[in-house]
Amino acid sequence: MNRFHRRGRGLVALASVALTLPLTATLSPAAAAPTPAAPTPAAPTPAPYALVPQPVSQQAVPGAGFTLTPKTRIAVLSKDAAALGVGSYLSKLLAPATGYDLKVVRKAKAPDKALALNPDGPASLGAEGYTVSSDKNGVVVTAHGAQGLFRGVQTLRQLLPAAVESRSKQARTWTVAPAKISDAPRYEYRGVMLDVARRFFPVEQVKRYIDEAAAYKINKLHLHLTDDQGWRIAVDALPNLTKVGAGTQSGFTGGTDWYYTAADYKEIVSYAASRFMTVVPEIDGPGHTMSALASVPELNCDDKAQAPYSGFEVGISLYCLKDQKHKDATKSFLQTVVNAVAELTPGPYVHLGGDETPQATQDEYDSYVKAATDATTARKKTAMGWHQLGQSPLPAGSLLQYWGEDSDRETIGTASEKPGITHLRQGVAQGAKYIMSPSDHAYLDMQYDVSTPYGLSWSGYVPVQRSYAWDPETVTGKLDGTGAIVPAGQIAGVEAALWADRAYEGSNNLPTSSTRWPAPQEYADYMSFPRLPAVAEVGWSPQSARDWSSFRQRLAQHGQRWTAAGIGFHAAPGVPWPGTVRTVEGEHGIVVGNVDGVGLENAGSTSDGTDLVLWAPNRGPKQTWTVAAQSDGTYTMANKASGKCAEASGSAAGATVVQRSCDAARTGQRWRITDRPNDDRHSIASAVGGLVLTAGSATNGAKVTLQSDTGSALQTWTVD
Ligand code: ACM
């Protein structure tokens, strides 16, 4: 079943998951969830500026910042061509909004009143570390090499007003905030995956996405180039792969150019390289291979080509590996394909897939992995794969990608441990390194909540908080954070993954003739922003510098940058976007304490009289409430899953709160929702006696009752 994972959860609403997020200090200790084994993080660094990802350290410098003029020079303190290239990049980046054509000059020493880029900083900065020092006299970005300069320039960009992201000239002054910043990444590998197989992204849209991701210091672009629904990379020796295999997408047939020619692919690789981003090509197998099976007859057991596939199923295909003749044919095919892809790819990785192959016997799976990894190491490339690849013998130095979720972690150490967990153990034992892409945190195609127009929810809803509040070091452990299967020393980084199974409006439903298919970039923007920056911060910033309360405030400022840049982001709930007035009317999650708290839900019941409970926020229908104003100034709160209203079961202290068929005549269903001073939370009082909605605790399963208002954090609610 696990191998049917992406589909196995189907459209079924998820059971609530256990609370894994640390609670904040605003909740009383007695109310805290079981303490995770990980040490309590130090207080987050104060963040004077809204930088994402949060740097290791930042300080505001007193006084004014540095104001650019058309005469400001970008001074590169080196003859290094790559460093000069970063100078030109910066000049081009600033040109549209400022209207300035800032000259890039080579200098031995930082001049006054300049944007200086010094790539000859100490080696201790590492390949990507940098410092930024800015005051009224100018700005100096220091790094050890051009790559670190490029990362530092992304930070410099965020010290300028949001309007700098505009693609047209803005009449205003441009002042770099005065700061001292010192920074370096937590992980070397910080990736994002685009599923260009199910939905083809033209080159220009890939380049646009590269720029969007590079702004958040993402340094790997994983292209999922092949799947059942399409083969997207030309291989000269196998022209049918693109003649036949590229003619389909999920929901589309008849394409003639839905693939990257060698020249297209090189253009992507070189554009990515200019943003210090490495392209990771994925050739998926032995499953997810219908496009190859439709193009190359001898990959099929009956030596007959399959029909090209444009549907939406998963787990439907497998290379024929039943006998020696077909093993040899697959091996020869993989050699040809891996050779061609490796030839075009300067980066060190070839990703060989390995996910969702329910039909494969162990011998078939092993034979695929041997053939694919041999072809890869023969080209001196590092074999990558989804974590299932760990079940087969792997070459030394392989890199695997974990895409499990809480329901897998729940089985750790039990008799019914999921196969994926076993595969993870097997890969770890072989010394593989890991990239973390937990589907319930880092899959960008999961819906934010029940109202998201695109995507799926088989791994639950992934609101922004969920995409942010996880730690690669504990995400392969039990739900209480202990017992990580992948030790810290074997973690190479993180990757967000934008699958395109449902890149159309209609979400979990299959498309109809009137379905709206947004341009791939529109889908990508909506699903990636703001969650890609969240995962980017997970990969870049030290865990001790990360904090959801700080992140949501910083992130809110970035919405203006995205608007200026024309990025069609989703102004998702949970983030205090400036200029958005959140009213209590409408559909909301109702979360106790601050936004790290647990959400009010109906426990999955549709019956009258069921006690409401609290559970880790997941933004699903059980935790979604339609708040409606009544003529007496009170509100009713109707649950999205059951349609029933929250009702006080009595008026005395200790009365529980239940759900019951909505009936405006029942005063127990009326609530006074009032803003609290000094924060963005609310008190929710019963109209019957005035006692307030109170969480029993902030742990999963806690009940809510009416109590007199003491101002406790357990009586304050975030309605957004
Ligand atoms: C996957 O989501 N099948 C890697």
Boltz pocket constraint, residues with backbone or C-beta under 6 A from the ligand:
constraints:
  - pocket:
      binder: B
      contacts: [[A, 6], [A, 355], [A, 356], [A, 386], [A, 403]]
      max_distance: 6.0
